[in-house]
Every structure is written in structure tokens, then in C-alpha cells.
Amino acid sequence: MAADSYDPLDPNGNITVTFDILKYTIDGYVNLRCYVVNEEVIVLAIVTIQNYYQYRHVENPGWKLGWTWSKSEIIWSMSGAFATQQGNCSSFKYQVLPHSCKPDPVIVDLMPDSVPEKRSYGCCKGGVLAAWAVDRSLSYSSFEVTVGNLEQNSTGYKPLNLTLMAPGPGYTCGQVMDTSPTVSSVIGGRREEQVFRTWKSTCTYSSYLVSKIPICCLSLSTFYNPRITSCPTCSCGCRGANHHATTCIREGVIPSNINDADLIRCTDHMCPLRIHWHIKNNYVTHWRVKLTVSNYNYGRNYSNWNVVVQHPGFGQPSTAYSFNTTMLPSYGVPEDVALFWGKAFNNAELLQGVDSVGTVSASLLTYASIQALEPDLIINAGTAGGFKAKGASISDVFLASDVAFHDRRNPIPVFDLYGVGLRHAFSTPNLAKELNLKVGKLSTGDSLDMTPQDEAVIIANDATVKDMEGAAIAYVADLLKVPAIFLKAVTDIVDGDKPTAEEFLQNLAAVTAALDQAATRVVDFINGKSFLEL
């Protein structure tokens, strides 16, 4: 194993490629099914790609496996995967053409919706492999391949120069070696069967083969200090002197080349990903941390992401909210190591640097979260614009009593009421009194600014604050009969003198911190209480 591929937090991690041969014939090696080609029996081999990395997974668009044949072998047929190129099969023009005649085939996985006749056991995951510690049942992929043209060699030739793209560079595969034949159980475990021959190759990952610079950085903050320890400047690169350079996009500017996978938001650290560790409180019996992962990459999403954290406190029993977590085995590492990853249908995917704001994404996320998590109560905590005429100030945190839309204009009797969609939030008088929260009505629309028509409806709604998701969340929660409360912190004064976008960006960090503290107090108050006590 190369020194630059050694990971002290996962020293035994690798991806193992296994070739299992069940039987040889005159002109081929095979598995279970037989074919007759030119009166010579041709059969199948099983190839398995197993991810033993504890936290490193293979994401979309999936793995690509390649090798070089030792002689002039061909692939007659495949199931569960396919070769990307057929190659020159002109010497077989009077026969059924082989699947691939390439001397160096490249194989990719089939998609999950592939037709049954193309599938094989363990296949068809789109090339995606889960990390070993996250989901072992999804950490492997298999396919069957029919190999011929072996020049009547009775033992076959091992493939050479194995390559693995998963999905990009970074993996180095060792020589394909003979190992002990694979043994499997059949007849309910009452009998063991052994393959004729097994070859294996081990592939290890080196981040230095991909990039000499990191792709993420860490920032820190704590509840007792208003200052944030930001990511070090130039953590993943440096901005040029020209702030209009195309290597990054300034915040608030809509990128024209959104499909550029290397296009990121302009920051001092210039990292595609930022991890923020915020200590929310520290008691004698326990401490609480908020872990936030942000995607600054405009060109790609990060699916099935995970974060590895090394901390001495993980030696004690711990509970994670919103994330999945497990402890990793540590070898010679002084602190305990924990793995965190997102929940399916909730936060398992880090979307592109453009935030998913507005009523559509809010509705979809609320519906998916209720279906997946079955919560007793929904808390929508977010920022909002406030009206000084109704007593709102910057950083005020409001508990919404009612929610309604202001930009669904349907000037037809009955339809107009549906357009406004007025709904009452779940009543929590004790919560508002105990935490001394301001109470006001919330109005929702899909735009940050406000048209004259919007303003007229907002006034009719008697709203104190306006946002871009509350009423949509209330609609879905009401539809699925789940109570919801709405906590809104004011970032900008809608009826003030400053431009809305400018004031929003100026106050966002400080107001988010205030909202975070308020949300923590709300959760602490609710914890252990019945609905009647709220």
C-alpha cells in the first residue's frame, strides 16, 4: 500500500475486486449457465466489487472497472453490467457478435430500473457503493461475464492492469493474484460449495492523486463568544486579485455556466465544502454541538455525504439529531472517532451552492420528512422580513400565530380564500410566555422583494413578518395532520429605508445565531412535555 493512501482513521480500508471462476471448458471459463458457440461450451464468471472503506463511498455516476486481457480474450456476453465499447469484432462476422472484443474493456454497472433479463444477483445500483460502516448491504456490486477465446488454455489467464474509477481518479489497484477459492453456503447452509478458482485485486485510494489541495475546511464557534473562527484564508486555494475572475462566483451573482463542476462561490477559504462546529451549550452532565455542512459548489451535488469527527468526548454515550451516526474502530488513535451522515429523504444530499428556497422545495421537503420521520411536531425555524409598523426590529424572534400566502392571486369567489390559504399555527401559549417570544402573523411568498399587489395582501393578512416557506409548510402539515409551529427571526425591515437584499445579507449571520439560540430554547422547553403543556 502506498504511503500517501494510508488513512490512520481507516487503516484497513480498500475496495477489493474478486473474480470467481466456477468451471473451465475447452474455450472459456464460466459460472452457472452454459452457452454453445461454434460447438464449444462457453460459461460465466462472477466479478464482485466490494467496498471495505469505513466511510469512503462511491457516488454518482458510479464506478468504472477496467483491465487488459493477457492474450486475445473476448467477452461473449454480460449480465448485471456492460462494456462501454464493443471494439473490433470483425473476425467473428459469420457468428453471433461478442459483447466486447476490446483488449482493454471498461465495465460499468446497470441502473436500478434495468430489465430483468439484463440483471444478475448483486447488480444494478448505478455504480454507487455505500461505505462499509454506513450500509454493508449496499457496499458491493456484482456482475456476470462470459469469457472466451482462451486459446484452449485449461487454466485461463488473469486480467492485467486493473483500473478503478470511482467515479473519478484516485484509486490504484494491485496485481490480480490467485487466492483461496471462494466458498459459499447453499441449501439453507447445510452444504458448502467451492468455486474452481478465485483471483483478487485490492484497490486503495489516495486523495493526492485527485488533488494536491483539500476540498473542505473547518470553522468554529461557541455560545459564549460572538466571534467565529473562520476557515483559514486560502484553505483550498486563493482568489485572484481580480474579483471578477471566472474561477469563482460572488455571492448574489447568478452564474451563467452553472454546469461547470469546478465553479464555486467566492470565499476567503475557496473550498467547495465547509464544515462548521458550533458548541451550543456545555453543562456538567453533557454538552451539545451543532454540526453544519455547507456546499459552495455551484456545479455539483454531493450525494450520500459523510463526515468523520475525531474527538475525546465520543468515548461517552452520545445522541445525534438530524444525522445518522456510528462509532468507527480506531487503531492507535488517541481520540474516539465518529461517523456522521445524512438521513434518507431529508439531508442525505448536499445540493448545489444555490439554496433551495421557496414554497415548492419547502412543500416537498416537509412531505418527505413527515413520510420518513413520522414526527409528532414540526418546528419551522427560519429568517423573515419584518414590518416596523407592526413592532418588528432586526434580530427579533417571532412565534407565528397564523400563516397565509400573499402572492397567490385568484380574484374569484372561494378561489381567493384558497389562494390566501389562511391557517392557524399550533397554539403554544405557555411556550410564548415562558420564553418571552413575540407573537405575530406570518405571510409567505416566493420572492424576497415585495410588489404593490403583495403589499396589499400582506396588509390584509395583518402580517408582522414575511418569509418564503411558512404557509407552504403549514399546508402540507395540515394535509398530513401533523401540528406545526413557526419560529421566525427578522433579518430585514420590509417597510424600512435600506434595500432588502443588502440588509438581509448584512444581518444574516448575526440573526441566524440569534435564531439558533431561540430554537435551542424552544426544543429544550418542548422536550418531555405533552401538547397540552405547550
C-alpha positions, 0 to 999 in steps of 0.5 A: 500500500502506498504511503500517501493512501494510508488513512490512520482513521481507516487503516484497513480500508480498500475496495477489493475486486474478486473474480470467481471462476466456477468451471473451465471448458475447452474455450472459456471459463464460466459460472452457472449457465452454459452457452454453445458457440461454434460447438464449444461450451462457453460459461460465466464468471462472477466479478464482485466489487466490494467496498471495505472503506469505513466511510469512503463511498462511491457516488454518482455516476458510479464506478468504472472497472477496467483491465487488459486481457493477457492474450486475445480474450473476448467477452461473449456476453454480460449480465448485471453490467456492460462494456462501454465499447464493443471494439473490433469484432470483425473476425467473428462476422459469420457468428453471433457478435461478442459483447466486447472484443476490446483488449482493454474493456471498461465495465460499468454497472446497470441502473436500478430500473434495468430489465430483468433479463439484463440483471444478475444477483448483486447488480444494478445500483448505478455504480454507487457503493455505500461505505462499509460502516454506513450500509454493508448491504449496499457496499458491493456490486456484482456482475456476470461475464462470459469469457472466451477465446482462451486459446484452449488454455485449461487454466485461463489467464488473469486480467492485467492492469486493473483500473478503478474509477470511482467515479473519478481518479484516485484509486490504484489497484494491485496485481490480480493474484490467485487466492483461496477459492471462494466458498459459499453456503447453499441449501439453507447452509447445510452444504458448502460449495467451492468455486474452481478458482478465485483471483483478487485485486485490492484497490486503495485510494489516495486523495493526492492523486485527485488533488494536491489541495483539500476540498473542505475546511473547518470553522468554529464557534461557541455560545459564549463568544460572538466571534467565529473562527473562520476557515483559514484564508486560502484553505483550498486555494486563493482568489485572484486579485481580480474579483471578477475572475471566472474561477469563482462566483460572488455571492448574489451573482447568478452564474451563467455556466452553472454546469461547470463542476469546478465553479464555486462561490467566492470565499476567503477559504475557496473550498467547495465544502465547509464544515462548521462546529458550533458548541451550543451549550456545555453543562456538567452532565453533557454538552451539545454541538451543532454540526453544519455542512455547507456546499459552495459548489455551484456545479455539483451535488454531493450525494450520500455525504459523510463526515468523520469527527475525531474527538475525546468526548465520543468515548461517552454515550452520545445522541445525534439529531438530524444525522445518522451516526456510528462509532468507527474502530480506531487503531492507535488513535488517541481520540474516539472517532465518529461517523456522521451522515445524512438521513434518507429523504431529508439531508442525505444530499448536499445540493448545489451552492444555490439554496433551495428556497421557496414554497415548492422545495419547502412543500416537498421537503416537509412531505418527505420528512413527515413520510420518513420521520413520522414526527409528532411536531414540526418546528419551522425555524427560519429568517423573515422580513419584518414590518416596523409598523407592526413592532418588528426590529432586526434580530427579533424572534417571532412565534407565528400565530397564523400563516397565509400566502400573499402572492397567490392571486385568484380574484374569484369567489372561494378561489381567493380564500384558497389562494390566501390559504389562511391557517392557524399555527399550533397554539403554544401559549405557555411556550410564548410566555415562558420564553418571552417570544413575540407573537405575530402573523406570518405571510409567505411568498416566493420572492424576497422583494415585495410588489404593490399587489403583495403589499396589499395582501400582506396588509390584509393578512395583518402580517408582522413578518414575511418569509418564503416557506411558512404557509407552504409548510403549514399546508402540507402539515395540515394535509398530513395532520401533523401540528406545526409551529413557526419560529421566525427571526427578522433579518430585514425591515420590509417597510424600512429605508435600506434595500432588502437584499443588502440588509438581509445579507448584512444581518444574516449571520448575526440573526441566524445565531440569534435564531439558533439560540431561540430554537435551542430554547424552544426544543429544550422547553418542548422536550418531555412535555405533552401538547397540552403543556405547550 
